[in-house]
């Protein structure tokens, strides 16, 4: 896409000035540039799109030319430095846009304020530019469609690769504070609640209910032999329950499974496998 303008013809006879015509274009193209950045950097997966990059580069170059024109000197000083291209380190671009987008949208807000104060100048869009903007719109739609389909495919593949805990050999290594699930190891914070929780539960067979107070004793050092069973208040048993939930989430993230290893039932904990 190549943008060329016959400026005098476009604003001739209009009550607005040459500056207003360039301001109208700047507002239009900068808004389009932001939408391209949101499209390229705001998807589910990161991928290079040469067509989107080409449109981005053309728009960026034209915007820079406008900002060099007479009357835009102060605005040009506040223009944020955007990416040279969208085909470099795309993972880094995604992360950087999270922070840079605020600065870019604030700059667009300044353009918008000037535009409103100038009476919202409006001009006919040259046919070549109109066609270019239509092509950009189609490219953005195609980019989002590909992103959605690729992400759904990735989720399907991940779902297929998830393991079933019921088919794995599971054991607890107290010395190294890990739960071993076949050939994978889920490391626990040593000598913290999750470690002590496992000490208590793995002393019992799979599917054997373990009263919350037994686990609480291991976690806190509250010895029932001396003090009796701790009060069954929410503050006490909730510590065990929350630890169990954290442990289940840690296992899911580590070994890629949807299953819980531990379940809570009537203030007891069962190890399912």
N, C-alpha and C positions, 0 to 999 in steps of 0.2 A: 504494500500500500504506500503510495507516494502522495503527499499532501502539497498542493500548490494553491496559491490564492491570488486573485486579482483584486487587491484590497480596494482601490479607488472605485471600481465598478460596484463593489458590494455595499459600500456605505454612501455612495453618491446620492444626493437628494434626501438622505436620512437626517433627522434632526440630531443624531448622535455623531460623535467625532471618530477619527481614525483610532484614537486610544480606546474608545468604547468598543469598536469593532474587534480589536485585538483582545480586549478584556472579555468580550463575549466568547471568543475562540478559546482563550485560556481557561475560562470556567468550564466550558464544554469538554475540552480535551483532558483537563486535569481530573475531572470527575470520571471520565472514561478510563484514565490511567489507574485511578484508585480501584475501580471495579476489576480491572485486569489483575492487579496485585492481590486483591481479595480472592479472586478466583484461583490464581496460581498458588497462593500461599495458604489458603484456608480450607483445603480439601482434607479428605481422610488419609490419603497417601501422597507421598512426594514423587513426582515424575517430571521429566523434561518434556516440554511442549514447544517445539521450534516455531510453530505458527504463532502461538501466543507471545513468544519472545520477540518475534519479528514485529508484531503490532505494538508491543510495549516499547520497543526501541524507537520506532517511527514516532509514536506519540511523545515520548520523552524528548527526543531531539527537537520536535516542533515546539514543545513547551519551552525548552531552553532558548530557542530563537525568539519567541515572544517576550520572554523575560529580559532579553537584551535590548529590546526596543525602548524608545524614548518614553518616559513616564512610568516605567516599571522598575526603576533603579532600586527604590527602597523595598519593594516587594521581593525583588530578586535576592536581596541580602538575607531574607528570612526563609527562602526556599530550602527545604531539607534535602540533604544529599541522598538520593535514592540509588537503587542497585544499577550497576552498569548493564547487567543482563540478568535473565532468569534461567540461565542454563548452566550456571556454575555449580557451587556446592548447594544443591537444592534443600538439603536438610538444614543447613545453616540459614538459608534465606527464609525458610518457614519460621524459624525461631526469632530471627532478627525482625521480621515483619510484625511480630507481636508487639514489639517495643516501638519500632519506627512508624507503625500505622497511626499511632496517636499524634505524633508530630506532623505526619503528612495530612491527616484530617484537620488538624488545627490550622495548617497552612491553607487548606481549601476553604476553611471557615473565613479566613482573612480575605481571600479572593471573593467569596460570597458577599461579605460585608461591603466591600468596595463596589461590587456589582449592584447591590441594592441601593447604596447611596448615590450611585450614578443614574438611578431611575430604571434599573433592569433593562439595559439596552438589548434589543432583539434584532437579529438580522437573518436573512435567508441563508440556509446552509448550502454551499456549493454542491453540485451534483456529485462530483468526485469524492468529496468528504462524506457526503451522505451515504454513498455506496460503501466507502471504507468503514464507516461506523456500523453499517448493516453486517458487513463481513466479520467485524470484531464481535458483534452480538452472537453470530452463528458459531464463531470459534469458542466463545465462552460457554455456550450451551453444550457444544461437543466435548469440551474439557470436563465439565461437571458430569456429563453422562458417562464418560470413560472412568472418571474418578469413582463414581458410584458403583459401576459394574465391577471394576477392579477390586474395590474394597469388599463388595459382597462375595466375590470369588475367594478373596483372601480369608474372609471369615468362615466360609464353607470349608476351605482346606484346613484351617486351624481346628475347626470343630471335628473334622475327621481324624485329626492327629491327637485329639485328647485321649488320655489314658483312663482306663477303668481301674480304680483302686482295688476292686474285688479280684482282679486278675494279677495283682502284683504281690511280691514278697515284701512284707513290711516289718521292720524291726527298729528298736530304739537303741542308740549308742549313747549311754549316759556319760561315759568318759569324755567323748568329743561333742556332746550336746547336739546330736543330729538325729533326725529320723531318716532311715534309709528305706527308700521305696524302689525296689529292684536295683537298678544301677545308678539311681539318682539319690542325691543327698540333700535334705532340707535342713540347713543350719539354723540353730536356735540361739538366741542371746544366752550365753553361758551364765548359769546361776541366777537366772531371772525367772519370772513367773511361768513362762512357757516351758522352760527346762524342768522346773519343779513339778509342773502339771503333768508332764510326760512321765516323770519318775513315779508319780503316784498311779497313773492310769495303766502304764505298761507292767505294773506289778500284778495286774489282773488279766484274765483271759479276754479275748475278743468277745464282744457282746455281753460281757458281765457288767451289770450296773455297779458303778462306784459312787458311793454317797459323796455329795459335795463337800461335806465336812472333812472327809479323809484327804481330799485333794487340798483343801484349804489349810489343813495342818502342815502338809508338805511345803506349801507355798509361803506360809507365814511363820512357821515354827511354833504354832499354837498346839501344845501337846495335850491331847484329850485325857491321857493317863493321869495328868496332874490337875487340869482345869475343868475336865468334863467337855462335852460337846459344845462347840461355840454356838451362840444364839443364832437361830435361823432367820436373822433379819436380812432384808434386801441388801444392805451394805456389805454383809459377809458373803452370801452366796453369789452375789452379782460379780464379785471379783473373779470367782471361778468361771462363771458363765462368759464374761467378757474375754477372759484368757482363752477359753475354748474357741470362741469365734475368731479371735486374732490368729490362733494357731491354724484353724481351718483355712483361713484366707492365705496365710503364708504358704501352706502346702499347695493350694490351688495355683498360686502364682509361680511356685518353684517347679512343679512337675507337670503343669498344664493339664489340669483335671477340673471337672465340674462337681465332683463328689466331695462330701464332707467325710473326714476320717472319724470325727467325734460327733456324737449327738447328745442333746440334752433332753432328759425326760423325767419329770416329777422330781426335780432337784437331784438327779443322778446323772452321771456321765457314762456313756458307752463308747468303747472303741469298736467300730464296726468291723475292722479287719485286723 
